[in-house]
């Protein structure tokens, strides 16, 4: 399962980090996840990770719909 996630992220990473805003948002998401981990708050970590993945999914769907990426 981890290998398939890794393959997924490497394949779509250029689209996910295509703009300065996406880079900034991703870094902020990761910072928040790390803070939640430091506070040992698994529910918050799970919520933050799920939100982060959902944002990525939306970016990829938008790129595919605009014809800039093949699924």
PDB file with SEQRES, HELIX, SHEET and CRYST1 records, atoms N, CA, C and O in Angstrom:
SEQRES   1 A   71  UNK UNK UNK UNK UNK UNK UNK UNK UNK UNK UNK UNK UNK          
SEQRES   2 A   71  UNK UNK UNK UNK UNK UNK UNK UNK UNK UNK UNK UNK UNK          
SEQRES   3 A   71  UNK UNK UNK UNK UNK UNK UNK UNK UNK UNK UNK UNK UNK          
SEQRES   4 A   71  UNK UNK UNK UNK UNK UNK UNK UNK UNK UNK UNK UNK UNK          
SEQRES   5 A   71  UNK UNK UNK UNK UNK UNK UNK UNK UNK UNK UNK UNK UNK          
SEQRES   6 A   71  UNK UNK UNK UNK UNK UNK                                      
HELIX    1 AA1 UNK A    2  UNK A   16  1                                  15    
HELIX    2 AA2 UNK A   20  UNK A   38  1                                  19    
HELIX    3 AA3 UNK A   42  UNK A   65  1                                  24    
CRYST1    1.000    1.000    1.000  90.00  90.00  90.00 P 1           1          
ATOM      1  N   UNK A   1       0.820  -1.186   0.000  1.00  0.00           N  
ATOM      2  CA  UNK A   1       0.000   0.000   0.000  1.00  0.00           C  
ATOM      3  C   UNK A   1       0.873   1.262   0.000  1.00  0.00           C  
ATOM      4  O   UNK A   1       0.598   2.212  -0.732  1.00  0.00           O  
ATOM      5  N   UNK A   2       1.911   1.262   0.816  1.00  0.00           N  
ATOM      6  CA  UNK A   2       2.793   2.434   0.891  1.00  0.00           C  
ATOM      7  C   UNK A   2       3.476   2.652  -0.452  1.00  0.00           C  
ATOM      8  O   UNK A   2       3.624   3.790  -0.896  1.00  0.00           O  
ATOM      9  N   UNK A   3       3.893   1.571  -1.102  1.00  0.00           N  
ATOM     10  CA  UNK A   3       4.548   1.727  -2.403  1.00  0.00           C  
ATOM     11  C   UNK A   3       3.605   2.337  -3.428  1.00  0.00           C  
ATOM     12  O   UNK A   3       4.031   3.154  -4.244  1.00  0.00           O  
ATOM     13  N   UNK A   4       2.329   1.955  -3.403  1.00  0.00           N  
ATOM     14  CA  UNK A   4       1.400   2.527  -4.376  1.00  0.00           C  
ATOM     15  C   UNK A   4       1.173   4.006  -4.083  1.00  0.00           C  
ATOM     16  O   UNK A   4       1.036   4.793  -5.020  1.00  0.00           O  
ATOM     17  N   UNK A   5       1.130   4.409  -2.812  1.00  0.00           N  
ATOM     18  CA  UNK A   5       1.020   5.826  -2.469  1.00  0.00           C  
ATOM     19  C   UNK A   5       2.252   6.588  -2.949  1.00  0.00           C  
ATOM     20  O   UNK A   5       2.139   7.684  -3.497  1.00  0.00           O  
ATOM     21  N   UNK A   6       3.408   6.007  -2.740  1.00  0.00           N  
ATOM     22  CA  UNK A   6       4.649   6.657  -3.165  1.00  0.00           C  
ATOM     23  C   UNK A   6       4.659   6.838  -4.677  1.00  0.00           C  
ATOM     24  O   UNK A   6       5.024   7.907  -5.167  1.00  0.00           O  
ATOM     25  N   UNK A   7       4.266   5.820  -5.414  1.00  0.00           N  
ATOM     26  CA  UNK A   7       4.197   5.926  -6.875  1.00  0.00           C  
ATOM     27  C   UNK A   7       3.219   7.022  -7.292  1.00  0.00           C  
ATOM     28  O   UNK A   7       3.498   7.799  -8.206  1.00  0.00           O  
ATOM     29  N   UNK A   8       2.092   7.077  -6.625  1.00  0.00           N  
ATOM     30  CA  UNK A   8       1.076   8.085  -6.903  1.00  0.00           C  
ATOM     31  C   UNK A   8       1.647   9.483  -6.701  1.00  0.00           C  
ATOM     32  O   UNK A   8       1.488  10.350  -7.561  1.00  0.00           O  
ATOM     33  N   UNK A   9       2.309   9.704  -5.574  1.00  0.00           N  
ATOM     34  CA  UNK A   9       2.831  11.029  -5.275  1.00  0.00           C  
ATOM     35  C   UNK A   9       3.946  11.434  -6.233  1.00  0.00           C  
ATOM     36  O   UNK A   9       4.010  12.594  -6.641  1.00  0.00           O  
ATOM     37  N   UNK A  10       4.818  10.511  -6.596  1.00  0.00           N  
ATOM     38  CA  UNK A  10       5.882  10.858  -7.541  1.00  0.00           C  
ATOM     39  C   UNK A  10       5.305  11.194  -8.915  1.00  0.00           C  
ATOM     40  O   UNK A  10       5.802  12.081  -9.608  1.00  0.00           O  
ATOM     41  N   UNK A  11       4.253  10.477  -9.297  1.00  0.00           N  
ATOM     42  CA  UNK A  11       3.650  10.714 -10.603  1.00  0.00           C  
ATOM     43  C   UNK A  11       2.995  12.091 -10.674  1.00  0.00           C  
ATOM     44  O   UNK A  11       3.113  12.785 -11.684  1.00  0.00           O  
ATOM     45  N   UNK A  12       2.306  12.489  -9.605  1.00  0.00           N  
ATOM     46  CA  UNK A  12       1.526  13.718  -9.629  1.00  0.00           C  
ATOM     47  C   UNK A  12       2.185  14.902  -8.929  1.00  0.00           C  
ATOM     48  O   UNK A  12       1.634  16.003  -8.929  1.00  0.00           O  
ATOM     49  N   UNK A  13       3.320  14.695  -8.350  1.00  0.00           N  
ATOM     50  CA  UNK A  13       3.980  15.768  -7.610  1.00  0.00           C  
ATOM     51  C   UNK A  13       4.199  17.049  -8.425  1.00  0.00           C  
ATOM     52  O   UNK A  13       3.953  18.137  -7.904  1.00  0.00           O  
ATOM     53  N   UNK A  14       4.651  16.961  -9.684  1.00  0.00           N  
ATOM     54  CA  UNK A  14       4.836  18.207 -10.445  1.00  0.00           C  
ATOM     55  C   UNK A  14       3.560  19.046 -10.534  1.00  0.00           C  
ATOM     56  O   UNK A  14       3.621  20.273 -10.451  1.00  0.00           O  
ATOM     57  N   UNK A  15       2.405  18.396 -10.704  1.00  0.00           N  
ATOM     58  CA  UNK A  15       1.142  19.141 -10.769  1.00  0.00           C  
ATOM     59  C   UNK A  15       0.780  19.709  -9.403  1.00  0.00           C  
ATOM     60  O   UNK A  15       0.260  20.821  -9.301  1.00  0.00           O  
ATOM     61  N   UNK A  16       1.056  18.946  -8.363  1.00  0.00           N  
ATOM     62  CA  UNK A  16       0.700  19.383  -7.013  1.00  0.00           C  
ATOM     63  C   UNK A  16       1.521  20.578  -6.565  1.00  0.00           C  
ATOM     64  O   UNK A  16       1.043  21.408  -5.791  1.00  0.00           O  
ATOM     65  N   UNK A  17       2.745  20.670  -7.041  1.00  0.00           N  
ATOM     66  CA  UNK A  17       3.634  21.756  -6.633  1.00  0.00           C  
ATOM     67  C   UNK A  17       3.921  22.712  -7.792  1.00  0.00           C  
ATOM     68  O   UNK A  17       5.006  23.288  -7.880  1.00  0.00           O  
ATOM     69  N   UNK A  18       2.958  22.869  -8.660  1.00  0.00           N  
ATOM     70  CA  UNK A  18       3.128  23.667  -9.876  1.00  0.00           C  
ATOM     71  C   UNK A  18       3.197  25.170  -9.608  1.00  0.00           C  
ATOM     72  O   UNK A  18       3.855  25.897 -10.351  1.00  0.00           O  
ATOM     73  N   UNK A  19       2.532  25.642  -8.564  1.00  0.00           N  
ATOM     74  CA  UNK A  19       2.500  27.087  -8.293  1.00  0.00           C  
ATOM     75  C   UNK A  19       3.086  27.386  -6.912  1.00  0.00           C  
ATOM     76  O   UNK A  19       3.175  26.513  -6.050  1.00  0.00           O  
ATOM     77  N   UNK A  20       3.476  28.634  -6.735  1.00  0.00           N  
ATOM     78  CA  UNK A  20       3.985  29.072  -5.423  1.00  0.00           C  
ATOM     79  C   UNK A  20       2.931  28.872  -4.344  1.00  0.00           C  
ATOM     80  O   UNK A  20       3.251  28.479  -3.222  1.00  0.00           O  
ATOM     81  N   UNK A  21       1.678  29.141  -4.682  1.00  0.00           N  
ATOM     82  CA  UNK A  21       0.601  28.974  -3.704  1.00  0.00           C  
ATOM     83  C   UNK A  21       0.487  27.524  -3.277  1.00  0.00           C  
ATOM     84  O   UNK A  21       0.360  27.235  -2.087  1.00  0.00           O  
ATOM     85  N   UNK A  22       0.531  26.604  -4.237  1.00  0.00           N  
ATOM     86  CA  UNK A  22       0.441  25.182  -3.896  1.00  0.00           C  
ATOM     87  C   UNK A  22       1.612  24.753  -3.012  1.00  0.00           C  
ATOM     88  O   UNK A  22       1.435  23.979  -2.071  1.00  0.00           O  
ATOM     89  N   UNK A  23       2.796  25.254  -3.317  1.00  0.00           N  
ATOM     90  CA  UNK A  23       3.974  24.928  -2.509  1.00  0.00           C  
ATOM     91  C   UNK A  23       3.781  25.460  -1.094  1.00  0.00           C  
ATOM     92  O   UNK A  23       3.994  24.741  -0.118  1.00  0.00           O  
ATOM     93  N   UNK A  24       3.383  26.704  -0.991  1.00  0.00           N  
ATOM     94  CA  UNK A  24       3.168  27.320   0.325  1.00  0.00           C  
ATOM     95  C   UNK A  24       2.100  26.564   1.109  1.00  0.00           C  
ATOM     96  O   UNK A  24       2.294  26.255   2.285  1.00  0.00           O  
ATOM     97  N   UNK A  25       0.971  26.266   0.464  1.00  0.00           N  
ATOM     98  CA  UNK A  25      -0.118  25.552   1.134  1.00  0.00           C  
ATOM     99  C   UNK A  25       0.329  24.169   1.601  1.00  0.00           C  
ATOM    100  O   UNK A  25      -0.017  23.736   2.701  1.00  0.00           O  
ATOM    101  N   UNK A  26       1.094  23.484   0.767  1.00  0.00           N  
ATOM    102  CA  UNK A  26       1.577  22.147   1.132  1.00  0.00           C  
ATOM    103  C   UNK A  26       2.517  22.209   2.332  1.00  0.00           C  
ATOM    104  O   UNK A  26       2.412  21.401   3.254  1.00  0.00           O  
ATOM    105  N   UNK A  27       3.424  23.162   2.313  1.00  0.00           N  
ATOM    106  CA  UNK A  27       4.342  23.307   3.451  1.00  0.00           C  
ATOM    107  C   UNK A  27       3.588  23.637   4.734  1.00  0.00           C  
ATOM    108  O   UNK A  27       3.906  23.110   5.800  1.00  0.00           O  
ATOM    109  N   UNK A  28       2.598  24.503   4.630  1.00  0.00           N  
ATOM    110  CA  UNK A  28       1.794  24.855   5.804  1.00  0.00           C  
ATOM    111  C   UNK A  28       1.014  23.642   6.312  1.00  0.00           C  
ATOM    112  O   UNK A  28       0.934  23.418   7.519  1.00  0.00           O  
ATOM    113  N   UNK A  29       0.444  22.866   5.401  1.00  0.00           N  
ATOM    114  CA  UNK A  29      -0.255  21.643   5.804  1.00  0.00           C  
ATOM    115  C   UNK A  29       0.678  20.709   6.570  1.00  0.00           C  
ATOM    116  O   UNK A  29       0.312  20.175   7.617  1.00  0.00           O  
ATOM    117  N   UNK A  30       1.886  20.516   6.037  1.00  0.00           N  
ATOM    118  CA  UNK A  30       2.839  19.620   6.685  1.00  0.00           C  
ATOM    119  C   UNK A  30       3.278  20.164   8.048  1.00  0.00           C  
ATOM    120  O   UNK A  30       3.460  19.396   8.992  1.00  0.00           O  
ATOM    121  N   UNK A  31       3.446  21.468   8.148  1.00  0.00           N  
ATOM    122  CA  UNK A  31       3.806  22.070   9.432  1.00  0.00           C  
ATOM    123  C   UNK A  31       2.716  21.793  10.468  1.00  0.00           C  
ATOM    124  O   UNK A  31       3.008  21.433  11.608  1.00  0.00           O  
ATOM    125  N   UNK A  32       1.465  21.964  10.060  1.00  0.00           N  
ATOM    126  CA  UNK A  32       0.346  21.711  10.968  1.00  0.00           C  
ATOM    127  C   UNK A  32       0.280  20.240  11.373  1.00  0.00           C  
ATOM    128  O   UNK A  32      -0.004  19.927  12.529  1.00  0.00           O  
ATOM    129  N   UNK A  33       0.540  19.343  10.431  1.00  0.00           N  
ATOM    130  CA  UNK A  33       0.543  17.909  10.752  1.00  0.00           C  
ATOM    131  C   UNK A  33       1.617  17.582  11.775  1.00  0.00           C  
ATOM    132  O   UNK A  33       1.371  16.844  12.729  1.00  0.00           O  
ATOM    133  N   UNK A  34       2.812  18.135  11.576  1.00  0.00           N  
ATOM    134  CA  UNK A  34       3.906  17.889  12.523  1.00  0.00           C  
ATOM    135  C   UNK A  34       3.580  18.431  13.913  1.00  0.00           C  
ATOM    136  O   UNK A  34       3.870  17.782  14.918  1.00  0.00           O  
ATOM    137  N   UNK A  35       2.979  19.615  13.971  1.00  0.00           N  
ATOM    138  CA  UNK A  35       2.594  20.193  15.266  1.00  0.00           C  
ATOM    139  C   UNK A  35       1.574  19.306  15.966  1.00  0.00           C  
ATOM    140  O   UNK A  35       1.668  19.080  17.173  1.00  0.00           O  
ATOM    141  N   UNK A  36       0.612  18.810  15.224  1.00  0.00           N  
ATOM    142  CA  UNK A  36      -0.389  17.917  15.807  1.00  0.00           C  
ATOM    143  C   UNK A  36       0.251  16.624  16.302  1.00  0.00           C  
ATOM    144  O   UNK A  36      -0.152  16.088  17.334  1.00  0.00           O  
ATOM    145  N   UNK A  37       1.249  16.120  15.570  1.00  0.00           N  
ATOM    146  CA  UNK A  37       1.961  14.914  16.010  1.00  0.00           C  
ATOM    147  C   UNK A  37       2.734  15.193  17.292  1.00  0.00           C  
ATOM    148  O   UNK A  37       2.733  14.376  18.212  1.00  0.00           O  
ATOM    149  N   UNK A  38       3.392  16.343  17.352  1.00  0.00           N  
ATOM    150  CA  UNK A  38       4.145  16.709  18.558  1.00  0.00           C  
ATOM    151  C   UNK A  38       3.226  16.796  19.771  1.00  0.00           C  
ATOM    152  O   UNK A  38       3.622  16.461  20.887  1.00  0.00           O  
ATOM    153  N   UNK A  39       2.000  17.246  19.541  1.00  0.00           N  
ATOM    154  CA  UNK A  39       1.022  17.371  20.629  1.00  0.00           C  
ATOM    155  C   UNK A  39       0.315  16.047  20.916  1.00  0.00           C  
ATOM    156  O   UNK A  39      -0.543  15.962  21.795  1.00  0.00           O  
ATOM    157  N   UNK A  40       0.688  15.026  20.164  1.00  0.00           N  
ATOM    158  CA  UNK A  40       0.120  13.675  20.320  1.00  0.00           C  
ATOM    159  C   UNK A  40      -1.396  13.693  20.218  1.00  0.00           C  
ATOM    160  O   UNK A  40      -2.112  13.164  21.069  1.00  0.00           O  
ATOM    161  N   UNK A  41      -1.857  14.323  19.142  1.00  0.00           N  
ATOM    162  CA  UNK A  41      -3.287  14.447  18.888  1.00  0.00           C  
ATOM    163  C   UNK A  41      -3.637  13.690  17.607  1.00  0.00           C  
ATOM    164  O   UNK A  41      -3.709  14.283  16.531  1.00  0.00           O  
ATOM    165  N   UNK A  42      -3.856  12.371  17.728  1.00  0.00           N  
ATOM    166  CA  UNK A  42      -4.064  11.563  16.524  1.00  0.00           C  
ATOM    167  C   UNK A  42      -5.309  11.943  15.730  1.00  0.00           C  
ATOM    168  O   UNK A  42      -5.303  11.832  14.504  1.00  0.00           O  
ATOM    169  N   UNK A  43      -6.353  12.379  16.378  1.00  0.00           N  
ATOM    170  CA  UNK A  43      -7.568  12.770  15.636  1.00  0.00           C  
ATOM    171  C   UNK A  43      -7.296  13.991  14.758  1.00  0.00           C  
ATOM    172  O   UNK A  43      -7.730  14.054  13.608  1.00  0.00           O  
ATOM    173  N   UNK A  44      -6.576  14.950  15.316  1.00  0.00           N  
ATOM    174  CA  UNK A  44      -6.233  16.136  14.543  1.00  0.00           C  
ATOM    175  C   UNK A  44      -5.295  15.772  13.400  1.00  0.00           C  
ATOM    176  O   UNK A  44      -5.463  16.261  12.283  1.00  0.00           O  
ATOM    177  N   UNK A  45      -4.317  14.926  13.663  1.00  0.00           N  
ATOM    178  CA  UNK A  45      -3.391  14.487  12.605  1.00  0.00           C  
ATOM    179  C   UNK A  45      -4.180  13.845  11.475  1.00  0.00           C  
ATOM    180  O   UNK A  45      -3.968  14.162  10.305  1.00  0.00           O  
ATOM    181  N   UNK A  46      -5.086  12.946  11.822  1.00  0.00           N  
ATOM    182  CA  UNK A  46      -5.868  12.263  10.797  1.00  0.00           C  
ATOM    183  C   UNK A  46      -6.690  13.266   9.984  1.00  0.00           C  
ATOM    184  O   UNK A  46      -6.746  13.166   8.758  1.00  0.00           O  
ATOM    185  N   UNK A  47      -7.319  14.215  10.644  1.00  0.00           N  
ATOM    186  CA  UNK A  47      -8.125  15.218   9.940  1.00  0.00           C  
ATOM    187  C   UNK A  47      -7.261  16.052   9.004  1.00  0.00           C  
ATOM    188  O   UNK A  47      -7.644  16.311   7.863  1.00  0.00           O  
ATOM    189  N   UNK A  48      -6.090  16.474   9.491  1.00  0.00           N  
ATOM    190  CA  UNK A  48      -5.188  17.286   8.675  1.00  0.00           C  
ATOM    191  C   UNK A  48      -4.663  16.515   7.464  1.00  0.00           C  
ATOM    192  O   UNK A  48      -4.577  17.061   6.365  1.00  0.00           O  
ATOM    193  N   UNK A  49      -4.319  15.260   7.668  1.00  0.00           N  
ATOM    194  CA  UNK A  49      -3.820  14.435   6.556  1.00  0.00           C  
ATOM    195  C   UNK A  49      -4.920  14.230   5.523  1.00  0.00           C  
ATOM    196  O   UNK A  49      -4.688  14.352   4.320  1.00  0.00           O  
ATOM    197  N   UNK A  50      -6.108  13.921   6.002  1.00  0.00           N  
ATOM    198  CA  UNK A  50      -7.221  13.722   5.066  1.00  0.00           C  
ATOM    199  C   UNK A  50      -7.502  14.993   4.265  1.00  0.00           C  
ATOM    200  O   UNK A  50      -7.712  14.928   3.054  1.00  0.00           O  
ATOM    201  N   UNK A  51      -7.505  16.142   4.930  1.00  0.00           N  
ATOM    202  CA  UNK A  51      -7.722  17.410   4.230  1.00  0.00           C  
ATOM    203  C   UNK A  51      -6.625  17.674   3.206  1.00  0.00           C  
ATOM    204  O   UNK A  51      -6.898  18.134   2.097  1.00  0.00           O  
ATOM    205  N   UNK A  52      -5.386  17.382   3.583  1.00  0.00           N  
ATOM    206  CA  UNK A  52      -4.250  17.579   2.683  1.00  0.00           C  
ATOM    207  C   UNK A  52      -4.389  16.700   1.437  1.00  0.00           C  
ATOM    208  O   UNK A  52      -4.165  17.164   0.319  1.00  0.00           O  
ATOM    209  N   UNK A  53      -4.751  15.454   1.630  1.00  0.00           N  
ATOM    210  CA  UNK A  53      -4.923  14.546   0.495  1.00  0.00           C  
ATOM    211  C   UNK A  53      -6.098  14.975  -0.384  1.00  0.00           C  
ATOM    212  O   UNK A  53      -6.036  14.858  -1.608  1.00  0.00           O  
ATOM    213  N   UNK A  54      -7.155  15.467   0.236  1.00  0.00           N  
ATOM    214  CA  UNK A  54      -8.307  15.944  -0.531  1.00  0.00           C  
ATOM    215  C   UNK A  54      -7.925  17.151  -1.399  1.00  0.00           C  
ATOM    216  O   UNK A  54      -8.344  17.246  -2.552  1.00  0.00           O  
ATOM    217  N   UNK A  55      -7.136  18.063  -0.847  1.00  0.00           N  
ATOM    218  CA  UNK A  55      -6.664  19.210  -1.632  1.00  0.00           C  
ATOM    219  C   UNK A  55      -5.864  18.729  -2.839  1.00  0.00           C  
ATOM    220  O   UNK A  55      -6.040  19.229  -3.950  1.00  0.00           O  
ATOM    221  N   UNK A  56      -4.985  17.755  -2.612  1.00  0.00           N  
ATOM    222  CA  UNK A  56      -4.184  17.213  -3.703  1.00  0.00           C  
ATOM    223  C   UNK A  56      -5.044  16.572  -4.767  1.00  0.00           C  
ATOM    224  O   UNK A  56      -4.806  16.744  -5.962  1.00  0.00           O  
ATOM    225  N   UNK A  57      -6.047  15.832  -4.325  1.00  0.00           N  
ATOM    226  CA  UNK A  57      -6.954  15.184  -5.274  1.00  0.00           C  
ATOM    227  C   UNK A  57      -7.665  16.232  -6.129  1.00  0.00           C  
ATOM    228  O   UNK A  57      -7.797  16.058  -7.340  1.00  0.00           O  
ATOM    229  N   UNK A  58      -8.119  17.310  -5.510  1.00  0.00           N  
ATOM    230  CA  UNK A  58      -8.811  18.368  -6.249  1.00  0.00           C  
ATOM    231  C   UNK A  58      -7.884  19.023  -7.281  1.00  0.00           C  
ATOM    232  O   UNK A  58      -8.311  19.325  -8.396  1.00  0.00           O  
ATOM    233  N   UNK A  59      -6.636  19.237  -6.914  1.00  0.00           N  
ATOM    234  CA  UNK A  59      -5.672  19.821  -7.853  1.00  0.00           C  
ATOM    235  C   UNK A  59      -5.475  18.892  -9.051  1.00  0.00           C  
ATOM    236  O   UNK A  59      -5.477  19.343 -10.197  1.00  0.00           O  
ATOM    237  N   UNK A  60      -5.310  17.615  -8.788  1.00  0.00           N  
ATOM    238  CA  UNK A  60      -5.072  16.645  -9.866  1.00  0.00           C  
ATOM    239  C   UNK A  60      -6.286  16.549 -10.785  1.00  0.00           C  
ATOM    240  O   UNK A  60      -6.141  16.522 -12.007  1.00  0.00           O  
ATOM    241  N   UNK A  61      -7.480  16.498 -10.200  1.00  0.00           N  
ATOM    242  CA  UNK A  61      -8.692  16.437 -11.016  1.00  0.00           C  
ATOM    243  C   UNK A  61      -8.800  17.669 -11.902  1.00  0.00           C  
ATOM    244  O   UNK A  61      -9.171  17.562 -13.071  1.00  0.00           O  
ATOM    245  N   UNK A  62      -8.480  18.832 -11.358  1.00  0.00           N  
ATOM    246  CA  UNK A  62      -8.534  20.068 -12.136  1.00  0.00           C  
ATOM    247  C   UNK A  62      -7.528  20.018 -13.293  1.00  0.00           C  
ATOM    248  O   UNK A  62      -7.848  20.411 -14.414  1.00  0.00           O  
ATOM    249  N   UNK A  63      -6.316  19.534 -13.017  1.00  0.00           N  
ATOM    250  CA  UNK A  63      -5.292  19.446 -14.067  1.00  0.00           C  
ATOM    251  C   UNK A  63      -5.715  18.468 -15.163  1.00  0.00           C  
ATOM    252  O   UNK A  63      -5.501  18.730 -16.346  1.00  0.00           O  
ATOM    253  N   UNK A  64      -6.305  17.364 -14.778  1.00  0.00           N  
ATOM    254  CA  UNK A  64      -6.775  16.371 -15.764  1.00  0.00           C  
ATOM    255  C   UNK A  64      -7.903  16.972 -16.596  1.00  0.00           C  
ATOM    256  O   UNK A  64      -7.925  16.820 -17.818  1.00  0.00           O  
ATOM    257  N   UNK A  65      -8.842  17.657 -15.934  1.00  0.00           N  
ATOM    258  CA  UNK A  65      -9.978  18.216 -16.668  1.00  0.00           C  
ATOM    259  C   UNK A  65      -9.563  19.316 -17.641  1.00  0.00           C  
ATOM    260  O   UNK A  65     -10.239  19.545 -18.644  1.00  0.00           O  
ATOM    261  N   UNK A  66      -8.454  19.998 -17.348  1.00  0.00           N  
ATOM    262  CA  UNK A  66      -7.947  21.026 -18.241  1.00  0.00           C  
ATOM    263  C   UNK A  66      -7.048  20.442 -19.331  1.00  0.00           C  
ATOM    264  O   UNK A  66      -6.549  21.175 -20.184  1.00  0.00           O  
ATOM    265  N   UNK A  67      -6.843  19.128 -19.302  1.00  0.00           N  
ATOM    266  CA  UNK A  67      -6.040  18.471 -20.338  1.00  0.00           C  
ATOM    267  C   UNK A  67      -4.547  18.612 -20.142  1.00  0.00           C  
ATOM    268  O   UNK A  67      -3.775  18.307 -21.051  1.00  0.00           O  
ATOM    269  N   UNK A  68      -4.124  19.067 -18.979  1.00  0.00           N  
ATOM    270  CA  UNK A  68      -2.704  19.246 -18.718  1.00  0.00           C  
ATOM    271  C   UNK A  68      -2.063  18.000 -18.136  1.00  0.00           C  
ATOM    272  O   UNK A  68      -0.852  17.959 -17.917  1.00  0.00           O  
ATOM    273  N   UNK A  69      -2.875  16.989 -17.887  1.00  0.00           N  
ATOM    274  CA  UNK A  69      -2.338  15.772 -17.270  1.00  0.00           C  
ATOM    275  C   UNK A  69      -3.208  14.595 -17.698  1.00  0.00           C  
ATOM    276  O   UNK A  69      -4.418  14.730 -17.877  1.00  0.00           O  
ATOM    277  N   UNK A  70      -2.574  13.452 -17.855  1.00  0.00           N  
ATOM    278  CA  UNK A  70      -3.274  12.228 -18.207  1.00  0.00           C  
ATOM    279  C   UNK A  70      -3.431  11.394 -16.943  1.00  0.00           C  
ATOM    280  O   UNK A  70      -2.474  11.227 -16.187  1.00  0.00           O  
ATOM    281  N   UNK A  71      -4.635  10.868 -16.709  1.00  0.00           N  
ATOM    282  CA  UNK A  71      -4.843  10.060 -15.482  1.00  0.00           C  
ATOM    283  C   UNK A  71      -4.009   8.803 -15.445  1.00  0.00           C  
ATOM    284  O   UNK A  71      -4.085   8.040 -14.482  1.00  0.00           O  
TER     285      UNK A  71                                                      
END                                                                             
